[in-house]
Amino acid sequence: MELNRYLDHTLLKPEATAAQIDKVVGEARDNHFYSVMVNPYWVPRVHEELKGSDVLTACVIGFPLGANTTAIKVAESKQAIADGADELDMVMNIGEMKGGNYDKVSEDIKAVVDTCHEAGKVVKVIIETALLTDDEIAKASELVADAGADFVKTSTGFSTRGASVHDVEIMKAAVGDRIKVKAAGGIHTREDAEAMIAAGAERLGVSASMAIIGKA
């Protein structure tokens, strides 16, 4: 299996330096990863350095807690798009999901989805599976699909754990072919990656991309 085009090559550490960002960009270009995923501050730099390549620029929104106001998530999305982001991975309002306030969750997601789709950009929604029950994972996945997002995504990588095959199976069963599933967090080896894909993931968010493709 050619894994390169499944991978969003990711560097979201708060202490990431410009030199480290540049290194990730170079690795992505050389190995034709799907995208480079960074925090919003780095989007202009990544976009500029990826010009002429087959690698997209991606960033996170409302990250990592999802507890920003909807207006801030929308503003952050608009700024990222203006700076050159092709794909945006937003964190849903996890507290409102846990509280059963599904209308609030949906409105928050849809506002960002509409903003991104108006600009022709792809939106993924992180539901933070580590903090949800199996039933909540299924329900959140359905809400993401209903709101019109392109992907539902497992994790930020900043919570109590990352993705599991079990999470991906629940998410895939919930959304079927309506939208795609992205697994992220704790995927370190080729075996991990292949297991997530077998479970239904069509994209992987990984910082261990070079190890996964056997070049680390």
N, C-alpha and C positions, 0 to 999 in steps of 0.2 A: 504493500500500500504506500503510495506517495503521500506523505503527510504534510508536506510544505504548505499546500494551499488550504489546509484546514486551520492553520495557525495564525492567531493574532499575537504577534511577538510583543510581549508586554513588559513595561517598566513603570510601575506606579509608586515606587517607594518615595516617601517624602524627601529623603536625602539625596535623591538622584541628581547628579550634576550634569552640566551640558556635555561634558566629555563622555559620560556614561550613556546619555541619550544618543549621542552621535555613534557610539559603538553599536548600540541596538539597531539604529537605522542602517548602518553598514552591513550588519549581519542579515537584516531583512532583505536588503537589496541583493546581496550576494546569493541568498538562498531562496529568493522568490516567495517569501512568506506572504500571507494574504494582506496583513496590515501591521502597522506599528501602533500599539495602544499606549497612550501616555495621559498624564494629567493635562488639563486645559492650557496651563501656562506654556507648555512645550509645543503646542500644536503649530504655531507659525514656523518654528524651527524645523520640525519634522516634515511639514508640508513642503517647505522649500527644498530640503535635502532629498526628498523622495521624487521630485519632479523628474519626469522622463523614465521612471521605473514602473513596474507592474504592481507595486506595493501601495496600498491605500493608507491614509492617515486616519487614525481613530482616537477617540478620547472618551473619558468618563464624565458623567454629569450627576450632580447631587451625591458625589462620592466622598466617603464610603458608607455614610449612614442613611442616606435617603430622606433625611428629616428637614431638608431645606424647604422653604415655601415653593409652591408651584411657580410663582412669578420669578423666583430666582432660578429655578431649573430651566425655565423658558429663556430667560435672559442669558444664562450660561450657554444654552444650546445655540442661540443666535450668535453669540460671540465666537463660539467654536466653529460654527459654519463659516462665518466671515473670515476666520483665521485659516480656513482650509481643511477642516475635518470632513471626511467622507462618511464616517460611521460614528454614531454616538451611543454609548452604553450608559443608560440612566439607572439609578437605584430607585426602586419604588418606595412609597411610604410604608415602611415595615410595621411601624406602630399601629397605623390605621388598619393594616391587614390583620394584625394580631387581634385588634379590637373589633373586627368584623364590620368595619365601616367601608364596605366595598365600593360604594359610590365615590367616596373621597379618594380611594386608591385609583379607581378608574379615571376620574377627572384629572388627577395628577399625571397619570401616564398619557392620557389622550392629548393633553395640552402640549406635551413634549413631542409626541408622535406627529401631531398636526404641524407643529413648527418645523420639524425635520422633513416631513414628507412634502411640504410646500416648497422646500429647497431641494427636493430630490435626493435626500440623504436617508441612509439606513438607520433604524433605531432598534437597539436591543434593550431589554428591561431585566435588570438584576433583581431577583426576588429574595435572595439570601436564604437559601434552603436550610442552612445550619440553624436558623432561628424559627423554622416552621415545622409543624407536624406534616405527616404525609398528606392528610386531607387538605391542609392549608397550601401545600405545594401544588396540588392538583387545582385547587380553586384559584390560586394566584396565577397559575399558568393560563387558565381559562380567561381570567380578567385581562391578562396581557394580550391574548389573541383577540378578544372582543374589542379591545381598544385600538387594534389595528397595527400593533408593532410588528416588526419583521422577525424578531427572535425573542424568545424567553431565555434568560441566562441564569445559571445556578447561583453564582457567588461573587463577592467582591475579592475574596482572598484575604480579607482583613477581619473576618469574624472568627468564630470558635473552630471552624473547620472549613475546608474547601468543598469541592464537588464530590459526589459519590455516584457510582453506577446506578444505585437505587434511585437517587434523585432524578437522574436523567431518564430512567425508565418511566417514572411517574409523570414527569413533564411531557415526555413524548406521547404517552398514552392519553394525557389530557388534551393535547393540542392536535394530535394526529398530523395531517398534512397541511393544516391551516397556516401555521407559521413554523419556523425552524427553532431548534434548540442549540444553545451554546453552553458548554461546560467550561468552568474556570475555577482555579484554586486547587492546589495540591496535585497537579498533573505533572509528574517529573520524568517519566520514562516512556519509551515507545509503547510498552505494554499498557501503561495507564491510558495513553492516548487512544490506542486501538480499542480498548475496552469501552471507553466513552463513546466512540464512534459506533461501535457495535450496538450500544444501548440506545442510539438514536441521535447523538449529537452531530451536528453538521458544521460546527465551528468549535475551536478550542482556544481559550485564553491561557497562554502559558508564558512564564518567564524562562523556562528550561527548554526553549525551542531547540537550541543547538544540541543539547543532550538527546532530545527526542529524535532528532534526525541523524544521530550518531556522529556529530562533529564536535563534541565537547569532551 
